[in-house]
Amino acid sequence: MKIAIASGKGGTGKTTLSTNLASLIAESTAVVLTDLDVEEPNSGLFLDGKLIHHEDKFKMIPEWNKTNCTLCGKCQEVCNFNAVMKLGEMILVFPELCHGCYACSELCPENSLPMIPKKMGELKHFKLPNLDFIESKLIIGEEQAVPLIGQTIKYIDDRFTETEFKIFDSPPGTSCPVIEATKDADLILLVTEPTPFGLHDLQLAVETMKELKKAYGVIINRFGIGDTKIEQYCVENNIPIIAKIPNSRKIAELYSAGKLLYNELPEVKIELEKVIKFIQKYQEEIV
């Protein structure tokens, strides 16, 4: 079962929930936690695992070979991302815009745009008791997160076919990286906070999940700092509120020190257990 933890905005507590939830589940069953926020992964700050695998990740980019090129312009015509351009007697390739779809390369009548590998990031696999943690990170200057997210999910799918729970710590927002991280998930946990910004961005996230036709529920973090509009919105739209993690200075202190919460704060463990029960109930319904 793939569980993606997402939100409409950054800083709501996705990583806090992901690391604590995965660690609590790992006390009773095997679980895989993957940090898919490849632009700024930080789940590893809270998990002290042993590195067992490290590999570079590449995306395929076209390279112009002018030897046989007839400058027909077909490559520019078929590229939906404006990554290839015919300019006078030259074909220009913009790697930052390329999505590696192979259209220009495969449809070039003269095979003048062979695809070559270009490093975009790295993947690390850490091992903890009953918990596998995978983290991917883009190299500095790399602009596209989607290819690395896709390759990271493939790494999980290829190696953990029997693991019952796979948790994805997704990127913030509702743009392409979030779509890539959640499109194959069975269940989405939307983390929000009871503030006007939290409500606004939760609404965007909910509309995104509806478009993807995903099952989802809401977890309110820092419960108690704002108003009740998040709760009203969820009630009005029949959205399940799974748990409410309280606002607490102690939580902030533990988080700042890179420590897990549920071992030291019973109130947090109670809320995490509610999340686990919700996941198990949903799992029973879809089996």
N, C-alpha and C positions, 0 to 999 in steps of 0.2 A: 504494500500500500504506500503510495506516494503522497506525502503531506507537505504542501508548500505554505510557508509562513510569509505573508506579504502585508503590505500596507500602502496607503495612498501617498504617504510622505515619509521622509527619513526621520530618525530619532524617536520613533514611537515605542521601540522596545522589541523589535523582531529578533535581534541577536540574543537579548536577555531570555526571551521565551524559547528560542531554538536550542540554545546550549543547556538550559536548565531542564527543558522537556526531554531532550535526547538523553541527558545524563540520568534522569529519573527513570525513564523507560529502560535504560541499559541495566538497571539494577535487577530486572526480571527477565528481559529478553534482548536479543541482539538487535541493534539499530544502526543505521547509517545516517550520519549528519553531514550535509554538504553545504558549504558556504558559496552561494552563487552570486553574491554581490562582488563580482570579480574586479570592479574598479576600486573597491576599498573593503576587502574582506577583514573581519575582525573577530570571528567566532573563535579562532585559534588562541586568542588572548586568554580565554577562559578554560581551555582544555590542554592538559599537559600530557600529550601523547608521544609515542615513539615514531619517528619518521621511518616508514618502510618502503616508500616509493616516491620518486621525483622524476618528472619528465617535462621537457619543453613542449609547448603546443604551437602548431603552425596553422596558418590559413593559406589558401592557394590564391595567388594573384597573377593576372596575365602579364606577360612581358612581350613587348613588340619586337618581332623579328622582321626587319624591313626587306630582307633578301627577296622574298617572293611576294611581298605585299603589293597589291594593285591599287590600294587606296580607294577601294569601292565604298567604304563608309558603312558597311553592314554592321560592324562592331558597335559603332556609335548608335545605330538605329535600334539594335536589340537590347542595349543596356538601359535598364529601368532606373539606374542609380546615378547616371551621368558620370560614371567612373572612367569611360573611354571616350575620347574625342578626336575627331579628324580635324587637324589644323594645318591647312596648306598641304605640304608634302610630308607631313608627319602624323603619327598616331600617338596621342598622349594618354598615358594611364595614370589615374589618380588612386593610389593604393588606399588612401584614407576613406574613399567613397565606395571602394569595391566590396561587394558582399560575397564574392567567391562563388557565384552561381554557375559559372562555366559557360554562360550563353555566348559571350563574345568569342571564346576559344572554340567551342564546339561548332558554332555556325559560321566561322570564318572560312570562306571557300579555299583559301590558300594556306591554312594552318599557320598563320603568321602571329598568332597570339597564344603560344604555349603557356600553360599554368606552371608557376614555380612556387615553392614553399617560402613563406615569410613568417618568422617567429612573431607571435602575438602575445605570448604569456607562458605561464608554467602551472603545473598541477602538482600538488603534494598530497600524499596519503599517509595519515597518521593512525596508529593503532593504540586503543585504550581497552581496558577490560570490557568486553561485550559491546564495544562501541568503535566503529570505524569513522574517522573524520577525514573528509576530503576538502581541500581548499584550492581554488584556482585564482590566479591573479594576473591581470594584464600588465605588460611591460609599460614603462613610462612613455607617454606619447601615443600609445595605441588608443584609438578612439572608439572602436566597435566592440561591444561586450557580447553581442549575440553569438558569434561563432564560438567563442571560448565557453560560454554557458552551454551551448549545444554539445560540444565535445566532452564537457565535464559530465553532463547527464548520460551521455553514451558510455562513458567510463563506468558509471554506476550501474547502468543497465547490463553491461557485459559481465560484470564481476559479482554482482549481488542479486542473483536471480532468486535465491531462496530466503533472503533476509525479509522479515515480515514488515518492518517499518523503515521507510526512507524519508528523512526530513530534509527539506530544502529551505535554507535561509535565503530568501529571495532579495533581489535588489529593491530599493524604494521606488515609489512612483507608479505610473500606469503605462509606461512607454514600452518599446520593443524588448528590452531586456527582461521586464516583468512577464510579458507575454511568453517569451521563450522559456522562462523558468517555471511557469505555471500551466502551460498548455497541455501537458501530459499528466498533471497531478490528479489524484482522485478526490482530494479534499483540500480546500484553501482555508487557512486560519488568518483572518484579517485583524491585525493589531492596530488599535487606535488609542487616542487619549481624549478625555472629555474637555476639549477646548474648541473654539470656533474653527481653527485650522484643522484640528482633528476631524471634526464633522465634515467639513468641506471635502477633504481629501478621502475620507472614508466613502463618501457618496460617489466619488470618481472611481474608487476601487471596486465598489459594489457594481456599478454599471459595467465595468470591465469584465468582472466575473460573470455577469449575466450574459454579456456578449459571447463569452467563451463557453457558456452553458456549464459552469462549474458549481459544485456544491460548496457552500462556504458558511462560516460562522464568524462571530466577532468576539474578540477578547479586548476588554478595556483595561489599558495599563494606566498607572498613576491615578487610579480611581480615587475620587474625592477632591481633586484640585480645581475642578471646574463646575459646570452645570450638569443638567440631566438631559440635554438635547440629544446626545448620542443614544441614550436609552429610549427616548421618545421616538427617534427616527427608526430604531430597530423594531420597536413594538409596532409602529405604523406600517412597516414594510415586511412584517413576519420574518425578521432575521434573528436567528437564535443568538443570544448573548451567552457565550460558553463560560466565561470566567471574568472576574474583576480583580486585577492585581492592585493592591492598595498603594497609594502614594506614601512613601516612607523615606526618611533620611537614612535609615539603616540600609535600605536597599541601595541608595546612591553611594554610600560608603563602601559596601561590598563590591558593587559594580566597578567603582573607581579603582579598587584594589585588584581587579581581575579575578574575583571569587564568585563561585556559584551561590545562589540564594537559598535554595530550598532546604539545604542541610542546616542552616542557621535560623531560618525564619519559617516557623510552622504555618503561618498564614499564607505564605507563598506556596508551600507544598500542597496545602488544601486546594488552592486554585488550580495548580498544575494537575492534581488528581482529577479535578472536574474535566479538564481538557482531555486527559487520557480516557476517561469514561465516555466522553462525547465521541472520541475517535473510535473506540471499541464498539459503541452502539451503531455508529455509521457503518463500520466494517461488517457488522452482522447483517445490516439491512441490504448491503449490496452483494453479499455472498449468495 
